[in-house]
Amino acid sequence: ARFAIATGAPVVPIAHNAGRVWPRNSFLKYAGIVTVSIGKPIDTTGLTPDEVNTRVETWIEAEMRRIDPTAYRAAESTSAAAPI
């Protein structure tokens, strides 16, 4: 974010569900379809690094709920069952 702001470059958010077929910290990779979604460029003019990161994170989170909704349903039901 700081580099984009310093150079005046827009940030292009990208979301993917590769974790479905290429799990984190796993040596094994599985066959499957990876969906990649590329968002509209976010103009960084006049924004702070935190604002840029928040906009990117918000877009990616919303897009992940769209391209892999079952992953979020499982996470939401697990967190709802966790004691406070």
C-alpha positions in Angstrom: 0.0 0.0 0.0 2.8 2.4 0.9 4.6 1.7 -2.4 1.4 2.2 -4.4 0.7 5.5 -2.6 4.3 6.7 -3.1 4.2 6.0 -6.8 0.6 7.0 -7.4 -0.2 3.5 -8.7 -3.6 2.0 -8.3 -4.0 -1.3 -6.4 -5.7 -4.2 -8.2 -7.3 -6.7 -5.7 -7.2 -10.4 -6.5 -9.1 -13.2 -4.8 -8.8 -16.9 -5.3 -9.8 -20.2 -3.8 -6.6 -22.1 -4.4 -6.7 -23.2 -0.8 -9.4 -25.7 -1.8 -7.1 -27.7 -3.9 -3.7 -26.6 -2.6 -4.1 -26.6 1.2 -1.7 -24.4 3.3 1.3 -26.3 4.7 0.4 -29.4 2.7 2.9 -31.2 0.5 0.0 -32.8 -1.5 -1.9 -30.9 -4.2 -5.3 -32.0 -5.4 -6.9 -31.8 -8.8 -9.7 -29.2 -9.0 -10.7 -25.9 -10.3 -9.2 -22.7 -8.9 -11.3 -19.6 -9.3 -9.5 -16.3 -9.7 -11.3 -13.0 -9.5 -9.6 -9.7 -10.4 -11.2 -6.6 -9.0 -11.4 -3.1 -10.4 -8.3 -0.9 -9.7 -8.5 1.0 -6.5 -7.2 4.6 -6.8 -4.8 5.3 -4.0 -4.7 9.1 -4.4 -5.3 10.8 -1.0 -5.5 7.5 0.9 -3.4 6.3 3.8 -1.9 2.8 3.7 -4.4 1.6 6.2 -7.3 2.9 4.1 -5.9 1.2 1.0 -5.5 -2.1 2.9 -9.0 -1.8 4.4 -10.5 -1.3 0.9 -8.6 -4.2 -0.6 -9.4 -6.5 2.4 -13.1 -5.6 2.2 -13.2 -6.3 -1.5 -11.4 -9.6 -1.1 -13.5 -10.8 1.8 -16.7 -10.0 -0.1 -15.4 -11.7 -3.2 -14.3 -14.8 -1.3 -17.8 -15.1 0.1 -19.1 -15.0 -3.5 -16.6 -17.5 -5.1 -16.4 -19.9 -2.1 -19.4 -19.4 0.1 -19.2 -22.9 1.6 -15.9 -22.0 3.2 -17.4 -19.1 5.0 -20.5 -21.0 6.1 -18.3 -23.5 7.8 -16.2 -20.9 9.5 -19.2 -18.9 10.7 -20.9 -21.9 12.2 -17.7 -22.9 14.0 -17.2 -19.4 15.4 -20.8 -19.2 16.4 -20.4 -22.4 18.5 -17.2 -21.2 20.2 -17.6 -20.1 23.8 -17.0 -16.4 24.6 
